[in-house]
Amino acid sequence: MGERQPVDEDIQDALDWARQRLKEMGVFEAEDGLRWAAAHGLVLSVWRNGPIEDAHASRPTSRRKVLHDGVNGH
């Protein structure tokens, strides 16, 4: 029928894996490291290689003018 729903053991395994990767990256040792990691993940999931980045990279149209990137004025 459909995809199997994760069970508690699957979720715990995923959390353990994520904690280990964050530890290896030094996230827990840095001040505000977990907040930084969450913000970075949010940017990657929302902005990078998604519809927002596609719109930003595309040529302006009559309906959509040049999108400002906050750095170079364009």
Secondary structure, 3 states (H helix, E strand, C coil): CCCCCCCHHHHHHHHHHHHHHHHHCCCCCCCCHHHHHHHHHHHHHHCCCCHHHHHHHCCCCCCCCCCCCCCCCC
